[in-house]
Amino acid sequence: MRVWIDLTNSPHVLVLRPVIDELRRRGHEVDVTARDFAQTLGLCDRYGIAHTAIGHHRGERLPDKARGLASRTTALMRWARSVGGWPGGGWRGRAGARPFDLAIGHGSNDVTVAAALLGIPATTAFDYEWATVQHQINCHLAQAVVVPDVIPAERLAPYGASGKIRAYAGLKEEYYLADLEPDATVLADLGLDPARPIAVVRTPPEVSLYHRFHNDRFAAVLTKLREQGQVVVLPRTADQRAELARAGGFVVPDTPIDGPSLVALADLVVSAGGTMNREAVALGTPVFTTFDGRPGAVDEALIASGRLRRLEDPAEVELVKRDRSVGDGGRIRRDPAVFTDLLLSPVA
């Protein structure tokens, strides 16, 4: 079987890396496309994932997203036709033929739309249910919707997911990090002293951290952590990177790093995003969330269980060395083959 996997954001490289390996182990042919956004291409290179770079992020405004979807979908279709041996003719080439047996994306609108137009079965996966526009496209067009089992089916029904849901237990991070054994090289590469407390911080999506939001809770947390130990900050934008450099006292990587190992070896994680929070939970690292959007079912469950803490007051944050003599903090490892089987369900 020939499978097409599309990667549109940095976390998707980590999520689908073990899936790619498992598919190839089973003898399937896998082709990967990737969007030039955040560290997606760099992480593909880091993990040795051969890929074709197609398209880039067009911006956050809805009209920009629409133009980006149209442009990249067209480019993906052109690529799929070329690798599928369709030198000419209609979009579907020979009668009944198609270039791939299955297309897989983790929240990628582009590949789901392209697959639908090319007559290719598709699987979409996600673990945050409130990205309404994205899910309305993907759930209606895909043949399978792979999500955590804590997301109530009634939240997905308005997107057209009824009858398509393939649910998995736990966190997706518990599957793709199952084989991770933390590599301490990442600490040396960043100039960190393992004997001193280490915090890892993922910034919110706002452009400014210290100027426009000088009194913001997140800026206060950064300042406090800097006073208590070593702070690695992973900014989202060039403007944030520049502000952090002006502020001084932070470690800001300038190339893709072994993020999961860093999270596993850290003493504390504070993140405004979802993926790093859940990676910390899966790896047993204490973690605060500063996400201010509508919480999804996964975060609701993690907060209710105490595995994830919502940061309300910067005074709550204390950066101290973890006692690693008590084990790995309740880390859970799950079999990536189970996740892979769900993704393959349209053609299984």
Phi, psi and omega in degrees: 000145179250124186242137178250125178241131181245132181244121184245352181209158186309312183300332183294333177298315181290318182298316189263354177304308180293334177293315177301314180298317182293319178298316180291325177299327179278357177096008179276152175269131184235128173245139185239131169248152183216143178267141177281090180209138182052232182251024185302309183291320179297321179290324174302315179296318183299320183265009175069032180266106177296135186208162171250119180282124180223120173078173180210169181289134185258357180125169186267342181289148184303316178298324178294319179296320180296317178295321179296318179299314181296315183294312184287324177300316178299318180294321178295319179296319178298316179296314182299320178296323182289317181285340179273002176079033178252082184292344181194192179083194184288178183299331183258010175058226179296151181302125178080355182272154173208150186286335181225154177275336182201142173244138182231135174216151173256088182077015180274107173297321188302310184288328180293316179294314180300317180297318180299318181291334180266358179076027181258128174301146184222148172243133171244146179227148174194167178224014174230116194272358187259011173278076196303307185297315180302313185286329177299323178287306188293316184291326178290323187269331183282157177268342177218142180237109186260118186216162174295149184286353177278349178281119181297137181301328182293338176285337183262341183304318180298342180274354183091024183269353184302132181083354183247352189289130173239104189263144177239153178282148173075205183256146176299330180295332179289341177273308187280347175258009185300326183264006184285125167243111189308134180257111183292352177303328182299327179292315179296320181298330181265002179072029182267145178265112183296346180279346180254153181301143181233128173246143174242128186234130174251125187286160173286170184285349180300150183292321187251140178253318189249335184271290182296327183242046187300325181263011182293151179305320183293318178298322179295322178295316179302314181298316181294317180297322180298329179282342187256344182177206181268134185234116174264122181246131179251094184284159179265333186229163176296325179296318177297319179300317180295319179295319179297322178296320179292323180292321179076160175089004180243153173262118184236102181300143179250003175222161178303138182237172175280080185301314180300320178295320179297316179297317181296327183269351181285162176265342180200143174236136173231121186217141175269355180255169184274317188298312182294324175303311183288330173298317179299316178300313182297330183264359176081021179263132178304138187212138172250142172254139173245017180297126183255001178280186179290121183291141175272173183297327180296310179294323177303316181291319181293320179293318180298327181275351181084004180282340177228136181245135176276128182273111179259325186228123179306337180294342179290338188279123174228119181263108179225157178296135176283148174273101184274000179286347183266007177110200187261020175074025179082029181299139178244130177247131180237154187284116179300338179297328178294315178297319180298317180301320179294319179296330182275358190304328180296337183238009181288000000 
